[in-house]
Amino acid sequence: MSRIASSRRPTSSSRHVSSSRPTSSRRLASSSRARNHAWGRALRTIIMLALALIWFIPAFGLFITSLRPQSDIATSGWWRIFAVPRFTIENYSIVLGSHNFSTNFLNSFFITIPSTILPIALGALAAYALACMNFKGRNFVFFSVIAILVLPLQTTWVPVLRMQSRFHMTGSWISIWLAHTAYGLPFAIFLLRTFFAELPKELLEAARIDGHSEFSIFCKIVIPLSVPAIASLGIFQFVWVWNDLMNALVLLQNPKKFPLTVALQGLLGQYGSEWNLLASGAFVSMSIPLVVFFLLQRYFVRGLTAGAVKG
């Protein structure tokens, strides 16, 4: 019996083999996860490069077109520049030397800056009330704001024009400022309210216990913590107002106050053949939003990804 029992006992070599099997399986599993992670990272990189090319190629083509003579633009595409390189800055000289273009360029700043500041200021106040203050009907107000987001702007032009005519504001700067503020407020409230709701409630309650008013809490605590979200909203609002065409045409009705987008429309000429001037003017126009974006891009990324304050 002792011989039989001793023969059934695992030897040291068999124990070594059995203990090495889980180790090898764990190594295989970890290597498989590492390969999957590497493939996923490579796939994300390829997708991001594809999206970057989708944006970059038209922008690069627009820039090349703005530097080509009109005769070359009429006979061949911009990619022919690699075979027959011919460049000129005459297009930019004509566009920038135009009095109407420079006036419309300044008008765009005069329209865009107030139309960006007002929705951010009013939207931040409303978002703070909806996110950090308790009152009856708060959810109903917020859902009403979300419902306004899906309302087409074109449906509001007639009532807005009638209201402006009643108050004698038709064609004035105030009319376009108030219109862009009203159109931008729903999105501003939605974005900032979502960000404010993620702020730590304990911090706000501690400030209330210390005797701070709601306005003091808003200015000294909420606003400094929400700079990324406010910068992201500023980029969205600035780009939208800067590129707006129809609201300016409908609400201003004064050629001396038209923004740059209206001037770009006129650069095509009577027969729509002045593509060289349109490309130059469009590249000048898009340079301003690009500068704003690159100046605030670090806040833009943080504003889209941040949802809470980490200590």
Buried (B, 14 or more C-beta within 10 A) or exposed (E): EEEEEEEEEEEEEEEEEEEEEEEEEEEEEEEEEEEEEEEEEEEEEEEEEEEEEEEEEEEEBBBBBBBBEBEBBEEEEBEBBEEEEEEBEBBBEBBBEBEBBBBBBEBBEBBBBBBBBBBBEBBBBBBBBBBBEEEEEEEEBBEEBEEBEEEEBEEBBEEBBEBBEEEEBBBBBEBBBBBBBBBBBBBBBBBBBBBBBBBBEEBBEEBEEEEBEBEEBBEEBBEEBBEBBBBBBBBBBBBBBBBBBEBBBBBBEEEEBBBBBBBBEBBBEEEEEBBBBBBBBBBBBBEBBEEBEEEBEEBBEBBEEBEEEEE
